[in-house]
Amino acid sequence: MRRGSSMAGLIALLVASPAVSQAVADSPACDDCEVRFSRLTALGAQDDDGIVSSIAVGVAALGDSLFGVFEPSVPGRLKLHRRGDGSYLRTLGSSGQGPGEYTGIHRVLQHADGSVTLIDSGNGRLNSLDDELRFVDSTPFRVRPFRSALARDSVLFVNAMTPGSAPEGHLLHLVGLDGEIRISFGGDGSPLDLRPGRHVLQRVIAANDSLLVAAPQNEYRLDLYDYSGALVRSISREAKWFEPHDDTGARIRLPAPPPNPKIRELAWDSEGRLWVVSWVPDPEWPESVREASELYGPNRNDHYDTVVEVLDLAEMKVIARGRYDRALQGHVSGASLTFHEVVQLPTGFLEVGIVRAELHELN
């Protein structure tokens, strides 16, 4: 199996031909490689206090021993589970506006020293926790993030609207832990087109200390930026199964036709490869879906599959592709190539499953 190009080679290639657009063909470069999935553990369904109430959840790996589970729609609670058996341990925080209180947890990010930044978009604050998850302090956070990731030097890479976004045409920002925007980019200065499907929502990741990657959810396009906000390269995937579209899914037609694909997550591995995670309709999408709850409730995940592609950006190739037979909800922050799903059990309770993706050589 051919390993991804070295980071030095990737950066040298990008710098050598800046601001160019390139296409990646649809055929995987490695015929003997495949992406495999394994379920590591399950969280929440066995303990009353650990049960989640909706499929909209986020998960963070906290050190080597804990997973933190939060529901953006449920104020104030970060539920801690043991990583080994998934059992519920305790709940951190409560609903409110005081110290250690939250109203809408957006993201939980752990730094190399073990400290944690908890983004509370409901209260508009960045909260600092120490390495034992004790509240330290908070600072105002003036952006309302759609997506966010931890970048170098403890800076946040954020896709968000800000008070000045629409006139300035910028949707991407580097924000310090003091809540101040360092730089805004990702636009040409023209007013933003905020109509549905116009690429306002983007998936973001800090690939390394030199490269930031953003991808609109409705188009298989990867925009690569440096830390000055300059567009280094734009990569388009010529994927027959993923044509660009303007559908956001906000308008439901019943009975529901199979939806268009959407990019859900980006991940970066230790070999310098980019993993792109997309939702696609199940091959047996039920044409008889006549209730909106089927598309937004727990059964939704049964109607979608997840396609994961591994890309070598230096050589502009798809290395391998894999398909998971349910919707992977999101990336587990702080855990490489680890994702979560939400499954409704026969009891009616919801279980958060932790799933790892790996690249395998067949021969």
C-alpha positions as CSV (number, residue, x, y, z in Angstrom):
1,M,0.0,0.0,0.0
2,R,1.5,3.3,-1.0
3,R,1.7,5.7,1.9
4,G,0.6,9.3,1.6
5,S,3.2,11.9,0.5
6,S,5.3,13.4,3.3
7,M,4.1,16.7,4.8
8,A,7.2,18.5,3.4
9,G,6.4,17.3,-0.1
10,L,2.8,18.3,0.2
11,I,3.6,21.8,1.4
12,A,6.4,22.2,-1.3
13,L,4.0,21.2,-4.0
14,L,1.3,23.6,-2.8
15,V,3.6,26.5,-2.5
16,A,5.2,25.9,-5.9
17,S,1.9,26.4,-7.8
18,P,-0.4,28.6,-5.6
19,A,-4.0,29.5,-6.2
20,V,-4.6,26.9,-8.9
21,S,-7.7,24.7,-9.4
22,Q,-7.3,21.0,-10.0
23,A,-9.5,18.0,-10.4
24,V,-9.2,14.6,-8.8
25,A,-10.4,11.6,-10.8
26,D,-13.0,9.2,-9.5
27,S,-11.0,5.9,-9.7
28,P,-9.1,4.9,-6.5
29,A,-5.4,4.7,-7.1
30,C,-4.8,1.7,-4.9
31,D,-6.7,-1.4,-6.1
32,D,-5.6,-3.4,-3.1
33,C,-6.8,-0.9,-0.5
34,E,-10.1,-0.5,1.3
35,V,-11.5,1.5,4.2
36,R,-12.9,-0.7,7.0
37,F,-15.0,0.2,9.9
38,S,-15.1,-1.2,13.4
39,R,-17.4,-0.4,16.3
40,L,-15.3,0.3,19.4
41,T,-18.0,0.9,22.1
42,A,-21.4,2.2,22.8
43,L,-22.4,5.1,25.1
44,G,-25.5,6.0,27.0
45,A,-28.1,3.4,26.6
46,Q,-27.4,1.4,29.8
47,D,-27.5,4.2,32.3
48,D,-30.4,6.5,32.9
49,D,-28.3,9.5,33.5
50,G,-26.2,8.8,30.4
51,I,-29.1,8.5,27.9
52,V,-29.3,11.0,25.1
53,S,-32.6,12.4,24.0
54,S,-32.0,13.2,20.3
55,I,-29.8,12.2,17.3
56,A,-28.1,15.6,17.3
57,V,-25.1,14.9,19.5
58,G,-21.4,15.7,19.6
59,V,-18.7,13.6,21.1
60,A,-15.2,14.5,22.3
61,A,-12.3,12.3,23.4
62,L,-11.0,13.6,26.7
63,G,-7.6,12.1,27.5
64,D,-7.1,8.4,27.3
65,S,-10.0,7.4,29.5
66,L,-13.1,9.5,28.8
67,F,-15.6,10.4,26.1
68,G,-17.7,13.6,26.6
69,V,-21.2,13.6,25.0
70,F,-23.2,16.7,24.5
71,E,-26.5,17.7,22.9
72,P,-26.5,21.3,21.5
73,S,-30.3,21.4,22.0
74,V,-30.1,20.3,25.7
75,P,-28.6,23.2,27.8
76,G,-25.7,22.8,30.0
77,R,-24.7,19.1,30.1
78,L,-21.5,17.4,29.1
79,K,-21.9,13.7,29.9
80,L,-18.7,11.8,30.7
81,H,-18.4,8.1,29.8
82,R,-15.5,5.7,30.2
83,R,-13.8,5.0,27.0
84,G,-13.4,1.3,27.7
85,D,-16.9,0.0,28.3
86,G,-18.8,3.2,27.5
87,S,-20.4,3.3,30.9
88,Y,-21.7,6.6,32.2
89,L,-19.5,8.3,34.8
90,R,-21.0,11.8,35.6
91,T,-22.4,15.0,34.1
92,L,-20.3,18.1,33.9
93,G,-21.9,21.6,34.0
94,S,-25.5,22.7,34.2
95,S,-27.9,25.0,32.4
96,G,-27.5,28.7,33.0
97,Q,-25.3,31.7,32.4
98,G,-23.0,31.6,35.4
99,P,-19.5,30.0,35.7
100,G,-19.6,26.4,34.6
101,E,-23.1,26.8,33.2
102,Y,-23.9,26.5,29.5
103,T,-26.9,26.9,27.2
104,G,-25.7,25.4,23.9
105,I,-22.5,23.4,23.7
106,H,-21.2,23.6,20.2
107,R,-17.8,22.0,20.5
108,V,-15.4,20.5,23.1
109,L,-11.7,20.7,22.1
110,Q,-8.8,19.3,24.2
111,H,-5.3,20.9,23.9
112,A,-2.0,19.1,24.1
113,D,-1.6,20.0,27.7
114,G,-4.9,18.4,28.6
115,S,-6.8,21.6,29.1
116,V,-10.1,22.0,27.3
117,T,-11.9,24.7,25.4
118,L,-15.7,24.4,25.5
119,I,-17.5,26.5,23.0
120,D,-20.9,27.6,24.3
121,S,-22.7,29.2,21.4
122,G,-25.8,29.6,23.4
123,N,-24.2,32.0,25.8
124,G,-21.7,33.3,23.2
125,R,-18.6,32.3,25.3
126,L,-15.4,30.3,25.1
127,N,-15.0,28.4,28.4
128,S,-11.6,27.2,29.7
129,L,-11.4,24.0,31.7
130,D,-8.2,22.6,33.3
131,D,-6.8,19.1,32.6
132,E,-9.2,17.7,35.3
133,L,-12.2,19.4,33.6
134,R,-12.6,22.0,36.3
135,F,-14.0,25.4,35.2
136,V,-11.3,28.1,35.0
137,D,-12.8,31.1,33.2
138,S,-14.7,32.2,30.2
139,T,-14.5,34.9,27.6
140,P,-17.0,36.4,25.1
141,F,-17.1,34.7,21.7
142,R,-18.7,37.0,19.1
143,V,-19.1,34.5,16.3
144,R,-21.9,31.9,16.0
145,P,-20.1,28.9,14.6
146,F,-21.5,26.4,12.1
147,R,-18.3,24.3,12.3
148,S,-15.0,24.7,14.1
149,A,-11.7,22.9,14.6
150,L,-8.6,23.4,16.7
151,A,-5.7,24.8,14.7
152,R,-2.0,25.5,15.5
153,D,-1.1,27.7,18.4
154,S,-4.4,27.0,20.1
155,V,-6.3,29.1,17.5
156,L,-9.8,28.1,16.4
157,F,-10.6,27.6,12.7
158,V,-14.2,28.5,12.4
159,N,-16.9,28.6,9.7
160,A,-19.3,31.2,11.0
161,M,-21.4,34.2,10.4
162,T,-20.2,37.3,12.2
163,P,-21.7,40.8,12.5
164,G,-19.6,41.8,9.5
165,S,-19.8,38.6,7.5
166,A,-22.5,39.5,5.0
167,P,-21.1,42.8,3.8
168,E,-17.5,41.5,3.8
169,G,-18.2,38.2,2.2
170,H,-16.1,36.1,4.6
171,L,-17.2,32.8,6.2
172,L,-13.9,31.5,7.5
173,H,-12.1,32.9,10.5
174,L,-9.1,32.2,12.8
175,V,-10.2,33.1,16.3
176,G,-7.9,33.2,19.4
177,L,-8.9,31.8,22.7
178,D,-9.4,35.3,23.9
179,G,-12.5,35.3,21.5
180,E,-10.9,37.9,19.1
181,I,-11.0,37.2,15.4
182,R,-7.4,37.2,14.1
183,I,-8.2,37.0,10.4
184,S,-11.3,36.5,8.2
185,F,-11.1,35.0,4.7
186,G,-12.8,32.6,2.4
187,G,-14.5,35.2,0.3
188,D,-13.8,37.8,-2.4
189,G,-15.2,40.7,-0.5
190,S,-18.6,40.5,-2.3
191,P,-21.8,40.3,-0.2
192,L,-22.6,36.7,0.7
193,D,-25.4,34.9,-1.1
194,L,-27.4,33.6,1.8
195,R,-30.0,31.7,-0.1
196,P,-30.4,28.0,0.7
197,G,-27.7,25.8,-0.8
198,R,-25.2,28.7,-1.5
199,H,-22.3,27.1,0.4
200,V,-22.7,29.0,3.6
201,L,-22.2,25.9,5.6
202,Q,-18.7,24.5,5.2
203,R,-16.7,21.7,6.9
204,V,-13.3,22.8,8.2
205,I,-10.2,21.2,9.5
206,A,-6.6,22.3,10.3
207,A,-4.7,19.7,8.4
208,N,-1.3,20.6,9.9
209,D,0.7,23.6,11.0
210,S,0.7,25.1,7.5
211,L,-2.6,24.1,5.9
212,L,-6.3,24.8,6.5
213,V,-9.0,22.9,4.5
214,A,-12.7,24.0,4.0
215,A,-15.3,22.1,2.0
216,P,-18.9,23.3,1.2
217,Q,-21.4,20.6,2.2
218,N,-23.2,20.6,-1.2
219,E,-20.2,20.4,-3.5
220,Y,-17.2,18.0,-3.4
221,R,-14.7,20.8,-3.5
222,L,-11.7,21.2,-1.1
223,D,-10.3,24.7,-0.6
224,L,-6.8,24.8,0.8
225,Y,-5.6,27.9,2.6
226,D,-2.5,28.9,4.4
227,Y,-2.5,30.6,7.8
228,S,-2.5,34.1,6.2
229,G,-5.9,33.3,4.7
230,A,-4.6,33.0,1.2
231,L,-6.2,30.4,-1.1
232,V,-3.4,28.0,-2.0
233,R,-5.4,25.5,-4.1
234,S,-8.9,24.5,-4.9
235,I,-9.5,20.8,-5.5
236,S,-12.6,19.5,-7.2
237,R,-13.6,15.8,-7.1
238,E,-15.0,14.5,-10.4
239,A,-17.2,12.1,-8.6
240,K,-20.2,10.7,-10.6
241,W,-22.0,9.9,-7.3
242,F,-21.6,13.5,-6.0
243,E,-22.8,16.2,-8.4
244,P,-22.9,19.8,-7.0
245,H,-26.4,20.9,-5.9
246,D,-28.3,23.6,-4.1
247,D,-30.4,21.3,-1.9
248,T,-30.0,21.9,1.8
249,G,-32.7,19.4,2.9
250,A,-34.6,22.2,4.7
251,R,-37.6,21.8,2.4
252,I,-39.1,18.4,2.6
253,R,-41.2,16.9,-0.2
254,L,-43.3,13.9,0.8
255,P,-43.1,11.2,-0.2
256,A,-39.4,12.0,0.0
257,P,-37.1,11.3,-3.0
258,P,-33.6,10.1,-2.4
259,P,-31.6,13.2,-1.2
260,N,-28.4,14.6,-2.7
261,P,-25.1,13.7,-1.1
262,K,-23.5,16.0,1.5
263,I,-20.1,16.3,2.9
264,R,-20.4,15.8,6.7
265,E,-16.8,15.7,8.0
266,L,-13.1,16.1,7.2
267,A,-10.3,14.2,9.0
268,W,-6.6,14.2,8.7
269,D,-4.4,11.1,9.5
270,S,-0.8,10.7,10.6
271,E,0.4,9.9,7.1
272,G,-0.7,13.3,5.7
273,R,-3.9,12.1,4.0
274,L,-7.3,13.8,4.0
275,W,-10.4,11.7,4.8
276,V,-13.7,13.1,3.4
277,V,-16.9,11.8,5.0
278,S,-20.1,12.1,3.0
279,W,-23.7,11.1,3.5
280,V,-25.5,9.4,0.6
281,P,-28.9,7.8,0.4
282,D,-29.1,4.1,1.1
283,P,-29.5,2.1,-2.2
284,E,-32.8,1.0,-0.9
285,W,-34.0,4.5,0.0
286,P,-37.7,4.0,1.0
287,E,-39.9,5.7,-1.6
288,S,-42.7,5.3,0.9
289,V,-41.3,7.8,3.4
290,R,-44.3,10.1,4.0
291,E,-43.6,11.4,7.5
292,A,-41.1,14.2,8.1
293,S,-40.1,12.4,11.4
294,E,-38.7,9.6,9.3
295,L,-36.1,12.0,8.0
296,Y,-35.3,13.9,11.2
297,G,-35.9,11.3,13.9
298,P,-33.8,8.3,14.9
299,N,-34.9,6.3,11.9
300,R,-33.1,8.8,9.6
301,N,-29.8,7.1,10.1
302,D,-31.2,3.9,8.6
303,H,-32.0,5.7,5.4
304,Y,-28.5,7.0,4.8
305,D,-25.1,5.4,4.2
306,T,-21.7,7.0,4.7
307,V,-19.0,7.1,2.0
308,V,-15.5,7.7,3.3
309,E,-12.7,8.5,0.8
310,V,-9.0,8.8,1.5
311,L,-7.2,11.4,-0.6
312,D,-3.5,12.1,-1.2
313,L,-3.6,15.8,-1.8
314,A,0.0,16.0,-3.0
315,E,-0.5,13.5,-5.9
316,M,-4.2,14.5,-6.3
317,K,-5.4,11.0,-6.0
318,V,-8.2,9.0,-4.3
319,I,-6.3,6.2,-2.5
320,A,-9.3,4.2,-1.3
321,R,-13.0,4.4,-0.6
322,G,-15.3,2.7,1.9
323,R,-19.0,2.6,2.6
324,Y,-20.7,2.3,6.0
325,D,-24.3,1.2,6.0
326,R,-25.6,3.9,8.4
327,A,-25.2,7.6,8.8
328,L,-22.1,8.5,10.8
329,Q,-23.1,11.7,12.6
330,G,-19.7,13.3,13.1
331,H,-16.1,13.1,14.0
332,V,-15.1,12.5,17.6
333,S,-12.9,15.5,18.3
334,G,-9.5,14.6,19.7
335,A,-9.6,11.0,18.4
336,S,-8.0,10.3,15.0
337,L,-10.4,8.7,12.4
338,T,-13.0,8.0,15.0
339,F,-16.7,8.9,14.4
340,H,-20.0,8.5,16.1
341,E,-23.4,7.2,15.2
342,V,-26.8,7.3,17.0
343,V,-28.9,4.2,17.0
344,Q,-32.4,3.6,18.3
345,L,-32.6,0.4,20.2
346,P,-35.7,-1.9,20.4
347,T,-36.3,-0.4,23.8
348,G,-36.7,3.0,22.2
349,F,-33.6,4.4,23.9
350,L,-30.8,6.0,21.8
351,E,-27.3,4.6,21.8
352,V,-24.2,6.5,20.8
353,G,-21.9,4.2,18.9
354,I,-18.2,4.9,18.5
355,V,-16.9,3.8,15.1
356,R,-13.3,3.8,13.9
357,A,-12.3,3.9,10.2
358,E,-9.0,2.3,9.0
359,L,-7.2,2.0,5.7
360,H,-6.4,-1.7,5.0
361,E,-4.3,-3.4,2.3
362,L,-6.1,-6.5,1.0
363,N,-3.1,-8.5,-0.1
